[in-house]
Amino acid sequence: MNLQKRATGSIAAKLSTRQTTICDEVSVVGIGVHSGSPVTLTMRPAEAGTGIVFIRTGSAGEAPREIRADVRAVTATEFATVLGDGNGPLCSTAEHVMAALYALGVDNAVIEVDGPEVPIMDGSADAFVAAIDQAGVIALEAPRQYIKVLKPVRVVRDGAMGELLPNDSGFRLDVEIDFDHPLIGHQVCKLDVTAQNFRRDLSRARTFGFMKDVSKLWSAGFALGANFDNTLVISEDRVLNADGLRYTDEFVRHKALDALGDLALAGAPLLATYRSVRGGHKLNHAVLSALMSDPSAWKIVEAGMPARRTRGGADVAAGMAVAYGPDVS
């Protein structure tokens, strides 16, 4: 196998022509934001065509379970993106590590977790960026395939809107939020997703929550591991974290980070612009599901090659349509 190592920080803005994986095994250790339980996540290299595969270990008396991280594997989107199968949930809060892998150009990896959640770390993707940098990234012989969006696909519901639009040059985020809170209000984040832009503008944006919601979340069994080290906490009039905001508009940047991680479940890099207004995990998943359920809205292309269907793109789309049917909720 002819492998060419490259630094993740120097990923070119132009479309990469080769699939990649990480060079070495690397681990991070933290807690689950909802369970509060300790968890270790280990990334391992994988062959071309593997995609991103999650393996759950550590369940007492149960064999390890694995699942490919794609849109069909999403089982819940209420407070995080949960991956699973017919046997139930496998791994929650996958969006931050998925965003880091996507932005740093990692196509193939095996992600092993020994608990029900990806560790929250500091609430951002920064620790996963550092882990990928430590492991390094290598180019494989196989050509990289992209999902090229051919026409607009839109979902509107409950005052929120999300849409995927054609964009031949790469993947762009255009995320807008509007909270009835004096510290947030209306914020917009527009970003062409490259490794450099992700590192600088999105990777350190933390998940956030409101102090008034804590008791309700705890009583429902959520956010049991949330604290000031991994969550940006907001009272009625101020940020309660001692270190304050990392970006003046950290809230919308984190929403954009989450959107990137959710849309990384397309199964291949997107040639598209994603625009959302007042969105979240549920909307992101609905838009991606709507795209994949419409075979006329996308095709698979290889970088540097004319746009054409490969691997029977219509058949792939049809399989996803069966999984979701006409309802994209």
C-alpha positions as CSV (number, residue, x, y, z in Angstrom):
1,M,0.0,0.0,0.0
2,N,1.4,3.4,-1.0
3,L,0.9,5.8,1.9
4,Q,1.7,9.4,1.9
5,K,1.8,11.2,5.2
6,R,0.6,14.8,5.4
7,A,0.0,17.3,8.2
8,T,-3.6,17.9,9.0
9,G,-3.0,21.6,9.5
10,S,-1.9,22.0,5.8
11,I,-5.0,20.4,4.1
12,A,-5.4,22.3,0.9
13,A,-8.5,24.3,0.2
14,K,-8.9,22.5,-3.1
15,L,-10.6,19.1,-3.1
16,S,-8.5,16.2,-2.0
17,T,-8.2,13.4,-4.5
18,R,-7.3,10.5,-2.1
19,Q,-9.0,8.9,0.8
20,T,-7.2,9.1,4.1
21,T,-6.9,7.5,7.5
22,I,-4.9,8.3,10.7
23,C,-1.3,7.0,11.0
24,D,-1.4,5.6,14.6
25,E,-3.7,4.7,17.4
26,V,-4.6,7.5,19.8
27,S,-6.9,7.7,22.9
28,V,-8.6,10.4,24.9
29,V,-10.2,10.0,28.3
30,G,-13.1,11.9,29.8
31,I,-16.6,11.7,31.1
32,G,-20.0,11.5,29.4
33,V,-21.9,14.8,29.6
34,H,-25.2,13.0,30.2
35,S,-24.2,9.9,32.1
36,G,-21.4,11.5,34.1
37,S,-19.5,8.2,33.7
38,P,-15.8,7.9,32.8
39,V,-15.2,6.8,29.2
40,T,-12.2,6.2,27.0
41,L,-12.3,6.8,23.2
42,T,-9.7,5.3,21.0
43,M,-9.2,6.1,17.3
44,R,-7.5,3.5,15.1
45,P,-6.4,3.5,11.4
46,A,-8.7,1.9,8.9
47,E,-8.5,0.7,5.3
48,A,-9.9,2.7,2.4
49,G,-13.7,2.3,2.1
50,T,-14.2,1.6,5.8
51,G,-15.6,5.0,6.6
52,I,-16.0,6.0,10.2
53,V,-17.0,2.9,12.3
54,F,-17.9,3.1,16.0
55,I,-17.3,0.0,18.2
56,R,-18.9,-0.1,21.7
57,T,-17.0,-2.1,24.3
58,G,-17.2,-2.4,28.0
59,S,-20.8,-3.6,28.3
60,A,-20.9,-6.2,31.0
61,G,-21.6,-9.7,29.5
62,E,-22.1,-8.3,26.0
63,A,-20.0,-8.8,22.9
64,P,-18.6,-5.6,21.3
65,R,-21.1,-3.9,18.9
66,E,-20.1,-1.9,15.9
67,I,-21.9,0.4,13.5
68,R,-20.8,2.6,10.5
69,A,-21.4,6.2,11.3
70,D,-23.9,7.4,8.6
71,V,-27.3,9.0,8.5
72,R,-29.1,5.6,8.7
73,A,-27.5,4.9,12.1
74,V,-29.1,7.9,13.9
75,T,-31.6,6.7,16.5
76,A,-32.2,10.0,18.5
77,T,-31.4,13.7,18.2
78,E,-33.0,15.3,21.3
79,F,-30.0,16.6,23.2
80,A,-27.2,15.0,21.1
81,T,-26.8,12.8,18.1
82,V,-27.2,9.1,19.1
83,L,-26.0,6.2,16.9
84,G,-27.5,2.8,17.1
85,D,-29.2,-0.1,15.4
86,G,-32.0,-2.6,15.9
87,N,-30.5,-3.6,19.2
88,G,-30.7,-0.1,20.6
89,P,-28.4,2.9,21.1
90,L,-24.7,2.3,20.7
91,C,-23.0,5.7,21.2
92,S,-24.3,9.1,22.1
93,T,-22.8,12.6,21.5
94,A,-20.9,11.6,18.4
95,E,-21.1,15.0,16.7
96,H,-17.9,16.7,18.1
97,V,-15.5,13.9,17.1
98,M,-17.3,13.5,13.8
99,A,-16.9,17.2,13.1
100,A,-13.1,17.0,13.9
101,L,-12.7,14.0,11.6
102,Y,-14.6,15.7,8.8
103,A,-12.8,19.0,9.0
104,L,-9.3,17.5,9.2
105,G,-10.0,15.3,6.2
106,V,-10.1,11.8,7.9
107,D,-12.2,9.5,5.7
108,N,-11.6,6.2,7.4
109,A,-11.1,5.3,11.1
110,V,-12.3,2.9,13.8
111,I,-13.6,4.7,16.9
112,E,-13.8,2.5,20.0
113,V,-15.7,3.7,23.1
114,D,-16.0,1.8,26.3
115,G,-19.1,3.6,27.5
116,P,-22.5,4.9,26.2
117,E,-21.2,8.3,25.1
118,V,-18.2,9.9,23.4
119,P,-16.4,11.9,26.2
120,I,-17.5,15.5,26.3
121,M,-13.9,16.7,27.1
122,D,-14.1,20.5,27.4
123,G,-17.4,20.7,25.5
124,S,-15.8,21.4,22.1
125,A,-13.9,19.5,19.4
126,D,-10.5,20.8,20.5
127,A,-9.4,17.6,22.2
128,F,-10.3,15.5,19.2
129,V,-8.3,17.9,16.9
130,A,-5.3,17.4,19.2
131,A,-5.7,13.6,19.2
132,I,-5.9,13.5,15.3
133,D,-2.8,15.8,15.1
134,Q,-1.0,13.4,17.5
135,A,-1.9,10.4,15.4
136,G,-1.2,12.1,12.0
137,V,-3.1,11.6,8.8
138,I,-2.0,9.6,5.8
139,A,-3.3,9.5,2.2
140,L,-4.4,6.1,0.8
141,E,-4.3,4.9,-2.8
142,A,-8.1,4.9,-3.2
143,P,-9.7,7.9,-4.7
144,R,-11.9,10.1,-2.5
145,Q,-15.6,10.3,-3.3
146,Y,-17.8,13.3,-2.6
147,I,-21.5,13.7,-2.4
148,K,-22.4,16.5,-4.8
149,V,-25.7,18.2,-4.1
150,L,-27.5,18.9,-7.4
151,K,-30.5,20.9,-6.3
152,P,-31.8,22.6,-3.1
153,V,-33.3,20.4,-0.4
154,R,-35.1,22.1,2.3
155,V,-36.9,21.2,5.6
156,V,-39.1,23.7,7.5
157,R,-40.7,22.9,10.8
158,D,-41.5,24.5,14.1
159,G,-40.1,27.9,13.2
160,A,-36.8,26.4,12.0
161,M,-35.4,26.0,8.5
162,G,-32.5,24.0,7.1
163,E,-31.4,23.5,3.5
164,L,-28.6,22.0,1.5
165,L,-27.7,23.9,-1.7
166,P,-25.3,23.1,-4.5
167,N,-21.7,24.2,-4.0
168,D,-19.0,22.8,-6.4
169,S,-16.1,24.2,-4.5
170,G,-16.4,22.4,-1.2
171,F,-18.6,22.6,2.0
172,R,-19.8,25.8,3.5
173,L,-21.8,26.5,6.7
174,D,-24.3,29.3,7.0
175,V,-25.8,29.0,10.4
176,E,-28.2,31.5,12.1
177,I,-29.6,31.4,15.7
178,D,-32.0,33.6,17.5
179,F,-32.4,33.2,21.2
180,D,-34.6,35.3,23.5
181,H,-31.7,36.0,25.8
182,P,-29.7,39.2,26.2
183,L,-26.3,37.4,25.9
184,I,-27.2,35.5,22.7
185,G,-29.9,37.1,20.6
186,H,-29.4,36.9,16.9
187,Q,-26.0,35.5,15.7
188,V,-24.8,34.3,12.3
189,C,-21.8,32.1,11.4
190,K,-20.7,31.7,7.8
191,L,-17.7,29.5,7.1
192,D,-16.0,27.6,4.3
193,V,-15.0,24.3,6.0
194,T,-11.3,23.8,5.8
195,A,-8.9,22.4,8.4
196,Q,-7.5,25.8,9.0
197,N,-10.9,27.6,9.3
198,F,-12.2,24.8,11.6
199,R,-9.2,25.0,13.9
200,R,-9.4,28.8,14.2
201,D,-13.1,29.5,14.1
202,L,-15.1,26.5,15.3
203,S,-13.1,23.8,17.1
204,R,-12.9,25.5,20.5
205,A,-16.6,26.6,20.6
206,R,-18.3,24.8,23.6
207,T,-21.7,23.4,24.2
208,F,-23.8,25.7,26.2
209,G,-26.8,25.5,28.5
210,F,-29.0,27.6,30.7
211,M,-28.9,27.5,34.5
212,K,-32.7,27.6,34.7
213,D,-32.9,24.3,32.8
214,V,-30.5,22.3,35.0
215,S,-33.0,20.8,37.4
216,K,-35.3,19.7,34.6
217,L,-32.5,18.1,32.7
218,W,-31.2,16.3,35.8
219,S,-34.7,15.0,36.7
220,A,-35.0,13.6,33.1
221,G,-31.6,11.8,33.4
222,F,-29.7,14.2,31.2
223,A,-26.6,16.5,31.8
224,L,-25.5,14.5,34.9
225,G,-21.9,15.1,33.9
226,A,-22.2,18.7,32.9
227,N,-20.0,21.2,34.8
228,F,-18.2,24.4,34.3
229,D,-15.2,22.5,32.8
230,N,-17.2,21.1,29.9
231,T,-20.3,23.4,29.4
232,L,-20.7,27.1,28.8
233,V,-23.3,27.9,31.5
234,I,-25.6,31.0,31.2
235,S,-27.7,32.6,33.9
236,E,-30.3,35.3,33.1
237,D,-27.7,38.0,32.6
238,R,-24.2,36.6,32.5
239,V,-21.9,33.7,31.6
240,L,-21.1,31.8,34.8
241,N,-17.8,30.2,33.7
242,A,-14.8,32.0,35.2
243,D,-12.9,32.1,31.9
244,G,-15.9,33.7,30.0
245,L,-16.4,33.3,26.3
246,R,-13.8,32.0,23.9
247,Y,-15.4,33.8,21.0
248,T,-17.8,36.8,21.3
249,D,-20.3,34.7,19.3
250,E,-19.4,31.3,20.7
251,F,-23.0,30.2,20.8
252,V,-23.6,30.2,17.1
253,R,-20.1,28.8,16.4
254,H,-21.0,25.8,18.5
255,K,-24.2,25.4,16.7
256,A,-22.2,25.4,13.4
257,L,-19.8,22.8,14.9
258,D,-22.7,20.6,15.8
259,A,-24.2,21.0,12.3
260,L,-20.9,19.9,10.8
261,G,-20.7,16.8,13.0
262,D,-24.3,15.9,12.1
263,L,-23.8,16.4,8.4
264,A,-20.6,14.3,8.5
265,L,-23.0,11.4,8.8
266,A,-23.6,11.7,5.0
267,G,-20.9,9.0,4.6
268,A,-18.7,11.1,2.4
269,P,-17.6,14.7,2.2
270,L,-20.3,17.0,0.9
271,L,-20.1,19.5,-2.0
272,A,-22.8,21.7,-0.7
273,T,-23.7,24.8,1.4
274,Y,-25.7,24.1,4.5
275,R,-27.9,26.9,5.6
276,S,-29.9,26.7,8.8
277,V,-32.1,29.1,10.9
278,R,-32.9,28.2,14.5
279,G,-31.8,24.7,13.9
280,G,-30.3,21.9,16.0
281,H,-29.6,18.2,15.8
282,K,-33.1,17.2,14.9
283,L,-33.3,19.6,12.0
284,N,-29.7,18.8,10.7
285,H,-30.7,15.1,10.6
286,A,-34.0,15.8,8.9
287,V,-32.3,17.8,6.1
288,L,-29.6,15.1,5.5
289,S,-32.3,12.4,5.5
290,A,-34.3,14.4,3.0
291,L,-31.3,14.7,0.7
292,M,-30.5,11.0,0.8
293,S,-34.1,10.0,0.3
294,D,-34.2,11.9,-3.1
295,P,-31.9,10.2,-5.7
296,S,-32.3,13.2,-8.0
297,A,-30.8,15.6,-5.5
298,W,-27.3,14.2,-5.3
299,K,-24.7,12.1,-7.0
300,I,-21.3,10.6,-6.1
301,V,-18.3,12.1,-7.8
302,E,-14.5,11.8,-7.5
303,A,-12.3,14.9,-7.1
304,G,-10.9,16.0,-10.4
305,M,-13.3,13.8,-12.4
306,P,-16.4,14.9,-14.3
307,A,-19.6,14.7,-12.3
308,R,-21.1,11.2,-12.8
309,R,-22.8,8.5,-10.8
310,T,-20.5,5.8,-9.4
311,R,-21.4,2.7,-7.3
312,G,-25.0,3.0,-8.5
313,G,-25.8,6.3,-6.6
314,A,-29.5,5.9,-7.3
315,D,-29.5,2.5,-5.6
316,V,-27.7,3.8,-2.6
317,A,-30.3,6.6,-2.3
318,A,-33.2,4.2,-2.7
319,G,-31.9,2.1,0.2
320,M,-31.8,5.2,2.4
321,A,-35.3,6.1,1.3
322,V,-36.6,2.7,2.4
323,A,-35.0,3.3,5.8
324,Y,-36.8,6.7,6.3
325,G,-39.8,6.7,3.9
326,P,-41.5,10.0,3.0
327,D,-41.4,11.4,6.5
328,V,-38.0,13.0,7.3
329,S,-38.8,13.7,11.0
